[in-house]
Amino acid sequence: MPLAHPKVGFVSLGCPKALVDSERILTQLKVEGYEIVPSYDAADVVVVNTCGFIDSAVAESLDAIGEAMAENGKVIVTGCLGKRPEQIREAHPGVLAISGPQDYASVMRAVHAALPPRHDPFLDLVPRRSNEADTDAVGVKLTPKHYAYLKISEGCNHRCSFCIIPSMRGDLVSRPVDQVLREAEKLVMGGVKELLVISQDTSAYGVDLKYAEREWRGRAYATRMKALCEGLGELGVWTRLHYVYPYPHVDDVVPLMAEGRLLPYLDIPFQHASPRILRLMKRPGAVDKVLERIRRWREICPEIAIRSTFIVGFPGETDAEFEELLDFLDEAQLDRVGAFAYSPVEGASANALPDPVPEAVKQERLARFMERQAEISAAKLEAKVGTVQRCLVDAIDGELALARSRFDAPEIDGLVQIQNGFEAGLRPGEFVDVEIMGSDEHDLYGEVAFDD
Ligand code: SF4
């Protein structure tokens, strides 16, 4: 009679980067013959992958640990909050082990100690990696099967004053380009149609490795954003760049977008547009150059969609500086924009800055900012009415197929709602040409474009 598989419960909290960590750990558990179970009752041990980015995420993570302790009692904690073990031990002294983000080896050691893997001659045939933290196997996907996050580096060399990621995750550590390309290749072989490149700072990719050259498919590639994009462009699926820092060499990848080798999409957080506020944020302050660069990108690739995020109500932000930000929106005509009212994060150096903006003023500025951008986004989407757009179907919902065009990232941007999607027999993960017939400030509406 076959032996029962040791069973692990898994709770995954946090951002897409934490999700990638969860996928890696789940992959390794599966490779070693553990069964992943969906309830505390059925689990022999529970792993909680936590987030510690803002205070509400810390509270949510501590609650999740508490629930796992109460329901199961054998709990291993990993992820961002693991960087503050004393805080976890104070609330939940009984947890079995604590490790930080990306520390797959420690998680696996803790799981082995609590629940030794079962010897299985069939599973033992699965090739083992020499370094567990260096996995490049196809992951067990928590995201829908047809898109996958591809994490190219960890940590960040910048020190933006509102952010504590460098103190939690350390300086930039890039994965060698051949390893990333092999992982991407396997994901595509496993059915992935869209790769979402993520990191804390995608444009800095490889600087820590001095842009080391590696070989993939018989060709040399530098560990550098442009070469990585060229390699990914060989895979014949959609590749989308996230978290690109506004360095000049971002210009290098825009021609690849114009050639169709990379999606014409840049997620590039600008954060503000007043040079003084940007200096206080410890970010590049040459706003004229940013606008000039955006103009150049659009010359090279006229259809490029630019997504950005901004912080309003940063300490010391005056009415005039906020107006500068609104003027920037008018000039830059960005496609998609997210914004946050500044909120102090424990440990961030910006908390020591003078002249905090009152909460009511922050909220009022946030509302004005979003209203201004909504008009811009709506006009940008309206301009697509009457065109035919290549879309990737995410889900079927009644009569509708919910899809995304090349200009929409999953979770953060809008959708293309295909009115006759069910009737047309569409399925998630399928590409389809859609005739765009309507728009609002978030979404596009259309029908499958049938050839005559
Ligand atoms: S670039 Fe991003 S991750 Fe790095 S310090 Fe700035 S906000 Fe934080």
Residues whose N, C-alpha, C, O or C-beta is under 5 A from the ligand:
A	BS01	SF4	C156 H158 R159 C160 C163 I165 Q200
